[in-house]
Amino acid sequence: MPDDEYKKYEQACKRIKKDNSKLLEQFAQWLSGKGLAEKTVRRHVENADFYINTFLLSEDAVSARDGASHSSMFLGYWFIRKAMWASPGAIRENAASLKKFYTFMQEQGQIDADKLQDLKETIKEEMPEWVGTVERYDDPDITDPEEIWGL
């Protein structure tokens, strides 16, 4: 990536992170307003933060608003490879956090109902595959990438 392109990317990421900070504060308030325990609120906010400030900004400057459609790549591949704490439980927990975060985004008018529905359907349909992939990835007896990733 040429220097000027990288500078534009960095500037876009900085702007998005600033917007995300406000979004995450509002998300925490929204979750608290739903009666969730402080520990649960903190966990959902941490998971959403990792998604919108790490994953969505890892290769391109993608805003949270435009990130709902990236859940499959995140939970089915990127998270498994990049998060050393990836496990079937962590996949399920992050999926739940993404559903809550994008429900919040939809209620705030940040995304439309179709994007939220697509996210929920993707999670429901692909969850068994993601869990199977992380189990194979963590299995020391499976070393063939084709067997892990189903290539």
OpenMM code with the backbone's topology and positions (N, CA, C; nanometers):
from openmm import Vec3, app, unit

residues = "MET PRO ASP ASP GLU TYR LYS LYS TYR GLU GLN ALA CYS LYS ARG ILE LYS LYS ASP ASN SER LYS LEU LEU GLU GLN PHE ALA GLN TRP LEU SER GLY LYS GLY LEU ALA GLU LYS THR VAL ARG ARG HIS VAL GLU ASN ALA ASP PHE TYR ILE ASN THR PHE LEU LEU SER GLU ASP ALA VAL SER ALA ARG ASP GLY ALA SER HIS SER SER MET PHE LEU GLY TYR TRP PHE ILE ARG LYS ALA MET TRP ALA SER PRO GLY ALA ILE ARG GLU ASN ALA ALA SER LEU LYS LYS PHE TYR THR PHE MET GLN GLU GLN GLY GLN ILE ASP ALA ASP LYS LEU GLN ASP LEU LYS GLU THR ILE LYS GLU GLU MET PRO GLU TRP VAL GLY THR VAL GLU ARG TYR ASP ASP PRO ASP ILE THR ASP PRO GLU GLU ILE TRP GLY LEU".split()
positions = [
    Vec3(0.0854, -0.1178, 0.0000),
    Vec3(0.0000, 0.0000, 0.0000),
    Vec3(0.0895, 0.1235, 0.0000),
    Vec3(0.0754, 0.2085, -0.1007),
    Vec3(0.1556, 0.3320, -0.1049),
    Vec3(0.1317, 0.4183, 0.0185),
    Vec3(0.2324, 0.5010, 0.0484),
    Vec3(0.2294, 0.5854, 0.1683),
    Vec3(0.1035, 0.6699, 0.1807),
    Vec3(0.0626, 0.7364, 0.0717),
    Vec3(-0.0543, 0.8243, 0.0792),
    Vec3(-0.1824, 0.7446, 0.1030),
    Vec3(-0.1915, 0.6255, 0.0446),
    Vec3(-0.3083, 0.5406, 0.0696),
    Vec3(-0.3119, 0.4958, 0.2154),
    Vec3(-0.1958, 0.4619, 0.2681),
    Vec3(-0.1902, 0.4176, 0.4071),
    Vec3(-0.2280, 0.5317, 0.5020),
    Vec3(-0.1845, 0.6514, 0.4716),
    Vec3(-0.2203, 0.7673, 0.5545),
    Vec3(-0.3714, 0.7899, 0.5532),
    Vec3(-0.4326, 0.7758, 0.4363),
    Vec3(-0.5784, 0.7903, 0.4259),
    Vec3(-0.6480, 0.6810, 0.5073),
    Vec3(-0.5960, 0.5598, 0.4992),
    Vec3(-0.6508, 0.4479, 0.5766),
    Vec3(-0.6397, 0.4775, 0.7263),
    Vec3(-0.5223, 0.5220, 0.7700),
    Vec3(-0.5026, 0.5545, 0.9123),
    Vec3(-0.5976, 0.6650, 0.9580),
    Vec3(-0.6151, 0.7677, 0.8761),
    Vec3(-0.7054, 0.8774, 0.9109),
    Vec3(-0.8494, 0.8282, 0.9198),
    Vec3(-0.8886, 0.7440, 0.8256),
    Vec3(-1.0243, 0.6892, 0.8276),
    Vec3(-1.0447, 0.6035, 0.9525),
    Vec3(-0.9454, 0.5226, 0.9870),
    Vec3(-0.9553, 0.4385, 1.1074),
    Vec3(-0.9663, 0.5238, 1.2332),
    Vec3(-0.8897, 0.6311, 1.2383),
    Vec3(-0.8942, 0.7203, 1.3546),
    Vec3(-1.0339, 0.7818, 1.3691),
    Vec3(-1.0911, 0.8254, 1.2581),
    Vec3(-1.2257, 0.8839, 1.2588),
    Vec3(-1.3296, 0.7791, 1.3011),
    Vec3(-1.3180, 0.6590, 1.2459),
    Vec3(-1.4120, 0.5524, 1.2782),
    Vec3(-1.4014, 0.5138, 1.4253),
    Vec3(-1.2792, 0.5043, 1.4772),
    Vec3(-1.2620, 0.4691, 1.6190),
    Vec3(-1.3247, 0.5735, 1.7110),
    Vec3(-1.3154, 0.7001, 1.6723),
    Vec3(-1.3781, 0.8062, 1.7507),
    Vec3(-1.5301, 0.7876, 1.7516),
    Vec3(-1.5871, 0.7619, 1.6346),
    Vec3(-1.7316, 0.7352, 1.6250),
    Vec3(-1.7693, 0.6094, 1.7035),
    Vec3(-1.6846, 0.5070, 1.6940),
    Vec3(-1.7111, 0.3812, 1.7633),
    Vec3(-1.7110, 0.3970, 1.9144),
    Vec3(-1.6269, 0.4850, 1.9642),
    Vec3(-1.6208, 0.5085, 2.1078),
    Vec3(-1.7568, 0.5567, 2.1598),
    Vec3(-1.8165, 0.6506, 2.0871),
    Vec3(-1.9494, 0.7009, 2.1240),
    Vec3(-2.0543, 0.5902, 2.1114),
    Vec3(-2.0458, 0.5134, 2.0028),
    Vec3(-2.1402, 0.4039, 1.9810),
    Vec3(-2.1339, 0.3021, 2.0950),
    Vec3(-2.0128, 0.2669, 2.1365),
    Vec3(-1.9970, 0.1677, 2.2427),
    Vec3(-2.0510, 0.2183, 2.3762),
    Vec3(-2.0342, 0.3480, 2.4024),
    Vec3(-2.0925, 0.4064, 2.5242),
    Vec3(-2.2444, 0.3968, 2.5196),
    Vec3(-2.3013, 0.4314, 2.4055),
    Vec3(-2.4471, 0.4241, 2.3892),
    Vec3(-2.4961, 0.2796, 2.3968),
    Vec3(-2.4200, 0.1885, 2.3401),
    Vec3(-2.4543, 0.0465, 2.3446),
    Vec3(-2.4563, -0.0022, 2.4899),
    Vec3(-2.3576, 0.0378, 2.5683),
    Vec3(-2.3523, -0.0020, 2.7099),
    Vec3(-2.4746, 0.0506, 2.7840),
    Vec3(-2.5128, 0.1735, 2.7576),
    Vec3(-2.6315, 0.2309, 2.8213),
    Vec3(-2.7569, 0.1562, 2.7784),
    Vec3(-2.7649, 0.1229, 2.6522),
    Vec3(-2.8794, 0.0490, 2.5975),
    Vec3(-2.8907, -0.0874, 2.6651),
    Vec3(-2.7787, -0.1575, 2.6771),
    Vec3(-2.7788, -0.2894, 2.7423),
    Vec3(-2.8196, -0.2773, 2.8890),
    Vec3(-2.7659, -0.1777, 2.9572),
    Vec3(-2.8023, -0.1565, 3.0981),
    Vec3(-2.9508, -0.1291, 3.1121),
    Vec3(-3.0039, -0.0535, 3.0172),
    Vec3(-3.1468, -0.0232, 3.0170),
    Vec3(-3.2339, -0.1452, 2.9947),
    Vec3(-3.1751, -0.2500, 2.9399),
    Vec3(-3.2474, -0.3759, 2.9191),
    Vec3(-3.2424, -0.4642, 3.0441),
    Vec3(-3.1753, -0.4143, 3.1486),
    Vec3(-3.1701, -0.4875, 3.2747),
    Vec3(-3.0600, -0.5916, 3.2841),
    Vec3(-2.9618, -0.5866, 3.1950),
    Vec3(-2.8524, -0.6834, 3.2010),
    Vec3(-2.7550, -0.6483, 3.3131),
    Vec3(-2.6949, -0.7500, 3.3695),
    Vec3(-2.5967, -0.7313, 3.4762),
    Vec3(-2.4750, -0.6562, 3.4215),
    Vec3(-2.4081, -0.5830, 3.5102),
    Vec3(-2.2922, -0.5038, 3.4698),
    Vec3(-2.1850, -0.5897, 3.4025),
    Vec3(-2.1605, -0.7086, 3.4553),
    Vec3(-2.0606, -0.7985, 3.3980),
    Vec3(-2.1006, -0.8406, 3.2563),
    Vec3(-2.2279, -0.8676, 3.2346),
    Vec3(-2.2788, -0.9068, 3.1028),
    Vec3(-2.2682, -0.7901, 3.0052),
    Vec3(-2.3031, -0.6716, 3.0517),
    Vec3(-2.2917, -0.5510, 2.9680),
    Vec3(-2.1461, -0.5336, 2.9261),
    Vec3(-2.0552, -0.5431, 3.0209),
    Vec3(-1.9124, -0.5241, 2.9928),
    Vec3(-1.8642, -0.6256, 2.8876),
    Vec3(-1.9070, -0.7500, 2.9010),
    Vec3(-1.8641, -0.8555, 2.8080),
    Vec3(-1.9156, -0.8281, 2.6665),
    Vec3(-2.0432, -0.7913, 2.6542),
    Vec3(-2.0980, -0.7611, 2.5217),
    Vec3(-2.0274, -0.6397, 2.4590),
    Vec3(-1.9988, -0.5390, 2.5398),
    Vec3(-1.9300, -0.4200, 2.4893),
    Vec3(-1.7877, -0.4564, 2.4460),
    Vec3(-1.7179, -0.5381, 2.5252),
    Vec3(-1.5820, -0.5809, 2.4881),
    Vec3(-1.5834, -0.6587, 2.3565),
    Vec3(-1.6796, -0.7477, 2.3419),
    Vec3(-1.6888, -0.8262, 2.2182),
    Vec3(-1.7201, -0.7369, 2.0983),
    Vec3(-1.8132, -0.6440, 2.1156),
    Vec3(-1.8468, -0.5514, 2.0070),
    Vec3(-1.7268, -0.4632, 1.9733),
    Vec3(-1.6562, -0.4182, 2.0751),
    Vec3(-1.5369, -0.3361, 2.0568),
    Vec3(-1.4331, -0.4118, 1.9729),
    Vec3(-1.4076, -0.5370, 2.0068),
    Vec3(-1.3110, -0.6182, 1.9325),
    Vec3(-1.3535, -0.6301, 1.7859),
    Vec3(-1.4816, -0.6499, 1.7628),
    Vec3(-1.5331, -0.6636, 1.6266),
    Vec3(-1.5182, -0.5340, 1.5473),
    Vec3(-1.5666, -0.4225, 1.6046),
    Vec3(-1.5711, -0.2980, 1.5265),
    Vec3(-1.4383, -0.2225, 1.5234),
    Vec3(-1.3556, -0.2380, 1.6276),
    Vec3(-1.2299, -0.1625, 1.6320),
    Vec3(-1.1067, -0.2443, 1.5953),
    Vec3(-1.1184, -0.3752, 1.5921),
    Vec3(-1.0047, -0.4580, 1.5528),
    Vec3(-1.0328, -0.5260, 1.4195),
    Vec3(-1.1349, -0.6113, 1.4159),
    Vec3(-1.1627, -0.6854, 1.2927),
    Vec3(-1.2012, -0.5936, 1.1761),
    Vec3(-1.3008, -0.5085, 1.1957),
    Vec3(-1.3488, -0.4256, 1.0837),
    Vec3(-1.2442, -0.3268, 1.0333),
    Vec3(-1.1425, -0.2993, 1.1149),
    Vec3(-1.0381, -0.2055, 1.0736),
    Vec3(-0.9074, -0.2767, 1.0388),
    Vec3(-0.9090, -0.4090, 1.0371),
    Vec3(-0.7841, -0.4832, 1.0173),
    Vec3(-0.7314, -0.4776, 0.8743),
    Vec3(-0.8173, -0.4718, 0.7760),
    Vec3(-0.7707, -0.4700, 0.6376),
    Vec3(-0.8212, -0.3489, 0.5602),
    Vec3(-0.9335, -0.2945, 0.6047),
    Vec3(-0.9924, -0.1783, 0.5406),
    Vec3(-1.0619, -0.0985, 0.6502),
    Vec3(-1.0923, 0.0240, 0.6236),
    Vec3(-1.1599, 0.1083, 0.7220),
    Vec3(-1.3108, 0.0921, 0.7045),
    Vec3(-1.3679, -0.0085, 0.7706),
    Vec3(-1.5105, -0.0375, 0.7605),
    Vec3(-1.5799, 0.0151, 0.8863),
    Vec3(-1.6814, 0.0957, 0.8676),
    Vec3(-1.7549, 0.1493, 0.9825),
    Vec3(-1.8428, 0.0411, 1.0439),
    Vec3(-1.8810, 0.0606, 1.1683),
    Vec3(-1.9709, -0.0336, 1.2358),
    Vec3(-2.1007, -0.0466, 1.1571),
    Vec3(-2.1499, 0.0633, 1.1043),
    Vec3(-2.2743, 0.0650, 1.0270),
    Vec3(-2.2646, -0.0284, 0.9057),
    Vec3(-2.1479, -0.0340, 0.8445),
    Vec3(-2.1286, -0.1162, 0.7261),
    Vec3(-2.0747, -0.2556, 0.7580),
    Vec3(-2.0605, -0.2862, 0.8858),
    Vec3(-1.9955, -0.4106, 0.9256),
    Vec3(-2.0851, -0.5297, 0.9519),
    Vec3(-2.2154, -0.5114, 0.9500),
    Vec3(-2.3060, -0.6220, 0.9834),
    Vec3(-2.2900, -0.7400, 0.8890),
    Vec3(-2.2547, -0.7144, 0.7671),
    Vec3(-2.2448, -0.8212, 0.6671),
    Vec3(-2.1134, -0.8989, 0.6742),
    Vec3(-2.0258, -0.8643, 0.7658),
    Vec3(-1.8949, -0.9285, 0.7755),
    Vec3(-1.8874, -1.0356, 0.8846),
    Vec3(-1.9990, -1.0675, 0.9462),
    Vec3(-1.9976, -1.1594, 1.0607),
    Vec3(-1.9473, -1.2989, 1.0259),
    Vec3(-1.9786, -1.3479, 0.9080),
    Vec3(-1.9360, -1.4825, 0.8693),
    Vec3(-1.7835, -1.4918, 0.8591),
    Vec3(-1.7220, -1.3952, 0.7957),
    Vec3(-1.5753, -1.3946, 0.7855),
    Vec3(-1.5124, -1.3834, 0.9247),
    Vec3(-1.5727, -1.3022, 1.0095),
    Vec3(-1.5199, -1.2836, 1.1447),
    Vec3(-1.5306, -1.4115, 1.2266),
    Vec3(-1.6509, -1.4638, 1.2415),
    Vec3(-1.6725, -1.5783, 1.3304),
    Vec3(-1.6264, -1.7110, 1.2705),
    Vec3(-1.6270, -1.7211, 1.1392),
    Vec3(-1.5932, -1.8471, 1.0751),
    Vec3(-1.4483, -1.8621, 1.0345),
    Vec3(-1.3730, -1.7525, 1.0393),
    Vec3(-1.2337, -1.7606, 0.9958),
    Vec3(-1.1415, -1.6709, 1.0790),
    Vec3(-1.1614, -1.5401, 1.0705),
    Vec3(-1.0687, -1.4444, 1.1313),
    Vec3(-1.0562, -1.4653, 1.2811),
    Vec3(-1.1676, -1.4727, 1.3516),
    Vec3(-1.1664, -1.4885, 1.4974),
    Vec3(-1.0945, -1.6175, 1.5370),
    Vec3(-1.1213, -1.7242, 1.4640),
    Vec3(-1.0600, -1.8544, 1.4929),
    Vec3(-0.9079, -1.8460, 1.4796),
    Vec3(-0.8598, -1.7760, 1.3803),
    Vec3(-0.7152, -1.7658, 1.3562),
    Vec3(-0.6466, -1.6603, 1.4418),
    Vec3(-0.7150, -1.5516, 1.4722),
    Vec3(-0.6478, -1.4378, 1.5362),
    Vec3(-0.6689, -1.4268, 1.6870),
    Vec3(-0.7790, -1.4785, 1.7377),
    Vec3(-0.8081, -1.4669, 1.8814),
    Vec3(-0.7646, -1.5955, 1.9508),
    Vec3(-0.6620, -1.5866, 2.0336),
    Vec3(-0.6110, -1.7082, 2.0961),
    Vec3(-0.7125, -1.7691, 2.1928),
    Vec3(-0.8145, -1.6958, 2.2282),
    Vec3(-0.9190, -1.7460, 2.3178),
    Vec3(-1.0379, -1.8045, 2.2406),
    Vec3(-1.0238, -1.8181, 2.1087),
    Vec3(-1.1330, -1.8730, 2.0275),
    Vec3(-1.1659, -2.0154, 2.0721),
    Vec3(-1.2936, -2.0404, 2.0901),
    Vec3(-1.3445, -2.1708, 2.1322),
    Vec3(-1.4910, -2.1753, 2.0894),
    Vec3(-1.5532, -2.2932, 2.0962),
    Vec3(-1.6965, -2.2955, 2.0636),
    Vec3(-1.7775, -2.1963, 2.1489),
    Vec3(-1.7474, -2.1890, 2.2778),
    Vec3(-1.8188, -2.0953, 2.3650),
    Vec3(-1.7932, -1.9503, 2.3284),
    Vec3(-1.6687, -1.9190, 2.2928),
    Vec3(-1.6343, -1.7814, 2.2546),
    Vec3(-1.7023, -1.7428, 2.1228),
    Vec3(-1.7135, -1.8380, 2.0309),
    Vec3(-1.7841, -1.8118, 1.9040),
    Vec3(-1.9307, -1.7786, 1.9348),
    Vec3(-1.9936, -1.8611, 2.0185),
    Vec3(-2.1350, -1.8379, 2.0526),
    Vec3(-2.1533, -1.7048, 2.1258),
    Vec3(-2.0629, -1.6762, 2.2186),
    Vec3(-2.0716, -1.5517, 2.2949),
    Vec3(-2.0568, -1.4304, 2.2033),
    Vec3(-1.9614, -1.4348, 2.1124),
    Vec3(-1.9423, -1.3231, 2.0201),
    Vec3(-2.0601, -1.3086, 1.9250),
    Vec3(-2.1175, -1.4195, 1.8823),
    Vec3(-2.2366, -1.4133, 1.7967),
    Vec3(-2.3508, -1.3449, 1.8710),
    Vec3(-2.3695, -1.3806, 1.9986),
    Vec3(-2.4753, -1.3173, 2.0787),
    Vec3(-2.4493, -1.1671, 2.0930),
    Vec3(-2.3232, -1.1305, 2.1148),
    Vec3(-2.2885, -0.9886, 2.1271),
    Vec3(-2.3153, -0.9137, 1.9971),
    Vec3(-2.2812, -0.9753, 1.8838),
    Vec3(-2.3063, -0.9099, 1.7548),
    Vec3(-2.4549, -0.8919, 1.7303),
    Vec3(-2.5346, -0.9922, 1.7663),
    Vec3(-2.6799, -0.9781, 1.7497),
    Vec3(-2.7311, -0.8633, 1.8358),
    Vec3(-2.6852, -0.8532, 1.9583),
    Vec3(-2.7287, -0.7435, 2.0453),
    Vec3(-2.6803, -0.6083, 1.9917),
    Vec3(-2.5550, -0.6030, 1.9502),
    Vec3(-2.4998, -0.4773, 1.9009),
    Vec3(-2.5755, -0.4285, 1.7771),
    Vec3(-2.6005, -0.5180, 1.6838),
    Vec3(-2.6693, -0.4749, 1.5619),
    Vec3(-2.8191, -0.4560, 1.5829),
    Vec3(-2.8767, -0.5182, 1.6840),
    Vec3(-3.0151, -0.4864, 1.7224),
    Vec3(-3.0191, -0.3427, 1.7747),
    Vec3(-2.9218, -0.3084, 1.8586),
    Vec3(-2.9079, -0.1707, 1.9070),
    Vec3(-2.8918, -0.0744, 1.7893),
    Vec3(-2.8035, -0.1098, 1.6942),
    Vec3(-2.7801, -0.0230, 1.5781),
    Vec3(-2.9091, -0.0038, 1.4972),
    Vec3(-2.9860, -0.1092, 1.4837),
    Vec3(-3.1116, -0.1006, 1.4084),
    Vec3(-3.2117, -0.0132, 1.4831),
    Vec3(-3.2222, -0.0303, 1.6138),
    Vec3(-3.3146, 0.0526, 1.6925),
    Vec3(-3.2754, 0.1996, 1.6900),
    Vec3(-3.1476, 0.2277, 1.6719),
    Vec3(-3.0983, 0.3653, 1.6647),
    Vec3(-3.1097, 0.4236, 1.5237),
    Vec3(-3.1559, 0.3418, 1.4296),
    Vec3(-3.1684, 0.3881, 1.2917),
    Vec3(-3.0374, 0.3872, 1.2152),
    Vec3(-2.9371, 0.3184, 1.2666),
    Vec3(-2.8050, 0.3137, 1.2027),
    Vec3(-2.7977, 0.2097, 1.0904),
    Vec3(-2.8785, 0.1028, 1.1016),
    Vec3(-2.8870, 0.0026, 0.9957),
    Vec3(-3.0350, -0.0306, 0.9753),
    Vec3(-3.0668, -0.0840, 0.8600),
    Vec3(-3.2069, -0.1179, 0.8366),
    Vec3(-3.2381, -0.2592, 0.8865),
    Vec3(-3.3655, -0.2883, 0.8974),
    Vec3(-3.4112, -0.4159, 0.9530),
    Vec3(-3.3644, -0.5343, 0.8699),
    Vec3(-3.3510, -0.5169, 0.7389),
    Vec3(-3.3049, -0.6265, 0.6530),
    Vec3(-3.1620, -0.6679, 0.6859),
    Vec3(-3.0748, -0.5717, 0.7121),
    Vec3(-2.9360, -0.6046, 0.7482),
    Vec3(-2.9315, -0.6815, 0.8795),
    Vec3(-3.0138, -0.6401, 0.9755),
    Vec3(-3.0193, -0.7107, 1.1035),
    Vec3(-3.0700, -0.8528, 1.0835),
    Vec3(-3.1747, -0.8679, 1.0035),
    Vec3(-3.2296, -1.0010, 0.9772),
    Vec3(-3.1273, -1.0898, 0.9069),
    Vec3(-3.0545, -1.0329, 0.8108),
    Vec3(-2.9504, -1.1094, 0.7411),
    Vec3(-2.8425, -1.1562, 0.8385),
    Vec3(-2.8024, -1.0687, 0.9293),
    Vec3(-2.7022, -1.1044, 1.0307),
    Vec3(-2.7523, -1.2210, 1.1155),
    Vec3(-2.8746, -1.2110, 1.1639),
    Vec3(-2.9305, -1.3159, 1.2490),
    Vec3(-2.9424, -1.4483, 1.1746),
    Vec3(-2.9843, -1.4432, 1.0495),
    Vec3(-2.9959, -1.5658, 0.9697),
    Vec3(-2.8592, -1.6282, 0.9435),
    Vec3(-2.7605, -1.5447, 0.9132),
    Vec3(-2.6241, -1.5940, 0.8913),
    Vec3(-2.5734, -1.6656, 1.0152),
    Vec3(-2.5924, -1.6047, 1.1307),
    Vec3(-2.5458, -1.6648, 1.2559),
    Vec3(-2.6174, -1.7976, 1.2803),
    Vec3(-2.7468, -1.7998, 1.2630),
    Vec3(-2.8234, -1.9224, 1.2871),
    Vec3(-2.7799, -2.0353, 1.1928),
    Vec3(-2.7656, -2.0021, 1.0658),
    Vec3(-2.7325, -2.1032, 0.9658),
    Vec3(-2.5875, -2.1509, 0.9735),
    Vec3(-2.4948, -2.0610, 1.0029),
    Vec3(-2.3533, -2.0951, 0.9949),
    Vec3(-2.2893, -2.1337, 1.1281),
    Vec3(-2.3605, -2.1141, 1.2381),
    Vec3(-2.3034, -2.1442, 1.3694),
    Vec3(-2.2479, -2.2868, 1.3786),
    Vec3(-2.3217, -2.3902, 1.3361),
    Vec3(-2.2655, -2.5261, 1.3477),
    Vec3(-2.1326, -2.5415, 1.2720),
    Vec3(-2.1224, -2.4782, 1.1569),
    Vec3(-1.9991, -2.4841, 1.0782),
    Vec3(-1.8850, -2.4144, 1.1516),
    Vec3(-1.9114, -2.2959, 1.2081),
    Vec3(-1.8074, -2.2213, 1.2797),
    Vec3(-1.7575, -2.2993, 1.4008),
    Vec3(-1.8506, -2.3568, 1.4754),
    Vec3(-1.8127, -2.4340, 1.5946),
    Vec3(-1.7294, -2.5552, 1.5529),
    Vec3(-1.7705, -2.6237, 1.4468),
    Vec3(-1.6935, -2.7373, 1.3976),
    Vec3(-1.5544, -2.6968, 1.3528),
    Vec3(-1.5443, -2.5820, 1.2883),
    Vec3(-1.4141, -2.5340, 1.2414),
    Vec3(-1.3213, -2.5041, 1.3582),
    Vec3(-1.3698, -2.4356, 1.4597),
    Vec3(-1.2820, -2.4038, 1.5731),
    Vec3(-1.2427, -2.5315, 1.6480),
    Vec3(-1.3310, -2.6287, 1.6548),
    Vec3(-1.2961, -2.7560, 1.7187),
    Vec3(-1.1860, -2.8276, 1.6400),
    Vec3(-1.1970, -2.8276, 1.5075),
    Vec3(-1.0923, -2.8899, 1.4250),
    Vec3(-0.9623, -2.8107, 1.4339),
    Vec3(-0.9723, -2.6779, 1.4355),
    Vec3(-0.8540, -2.5915, 1.4434),
    Vec3(-0.7765, -2.6171, 1.5726),
    Vec3(-0.8488, -2.6423, 1.6811),
    Vec3(-0.7857, -2.6657, 1.8113),
    Vec3(-0.7451, -2.8105, 1.8349),
    Vec3(-0.7818, -2.8990, 1.7445),
    Vec3(-0.7498, -3.0411, 1.7598),
    Vec3(-0.6062, -3.0662, 1.7141),
    Vec3(-0.5169, -3.1051, 1.8059),
    Vec3(-0.3763, -3.1257, 1.7675),
    Vec3(-0.3564, -3.2421, 1.6702),
    Vec3(-0.4538, -3.3300, 1.6593),
    Vec3(-0.4428, -3.4434, 1.5669),
    Vec3(-0.4784, -3.4060, 1.4234),
    Vec3(-0.5362, -3.2882, 1.4040),
    Vec3(-0.5728, -3.2437, 1.2692),
    Vec3(-0.4746, -3.1349, 1.2271),
    Vec3(-0.3943, -3.1659, 1.1276),
    Vec3(-0.2926, -3.0703, 1.0824),
    Vec3(-0.3127, -3.0259, 0.9382),
    Vec3(-0.3986, -3.0947, 0.8656),
    Vec3(-0.4245, -3.0620, 0.7258),
    Vec3(-0.5225, -2.9447, 0.7174),
    Vec3(-0.4784, -2.8303, 0.6625),
    Vec3(-0.5680, -2.7138, 0.6513),
    Vec3(-0.6986, -2.7455, 0.5783),
    Vec3(-0.6918, -2.8331, 0.4796),
    Vec3(-0.8139, -2.8688, 0.4062),
    Vec3(-0.9149, -2.9347, 0.4985),
    Vec3(-0.8657, -3.0144, 0.5924),
    Vec3(-0.9556, -3.0809, 0.6865),
    Vec3(-1.0120, -2.9807, 0.7882),
    Vec3(-0.9306, -2.8847, 0.8276),
    Vec3(-0.9752, -2.7838, 0.9240),
    Vec3(-1.0812, -2.6921, 0.8631),
    Vec3(-1.0496, -2.6374, 0.7469),
    Vec3(-1.1318, -2.5327, 0.6866),
    Vec3(-1.2321, -2.5857, 0.5868),
    Vec3(-1.2321, -2.7149, 0.5611),
    Vec3(-1.3295, -2.7724, 0.4688),
    Vec3(-1.3067, -2.7285, 0.3246),
    Vec3(-1.1814, -2.7152, 0.2865),
    Vec3(-1.1466, -2.6694, 0.1509),
    Vec3(-1.1636, -2.7800, 0.0489),
] * unit.nanometer
topology = app.Topology()
chain = topology.addChain("A")
for resn in residues:
    res = topology.addResidue(resn, chain)
    for name in ("N", "CA", "C"):
        topology.addAtom(name, app.Element.getBySymbol(name[0]), res)
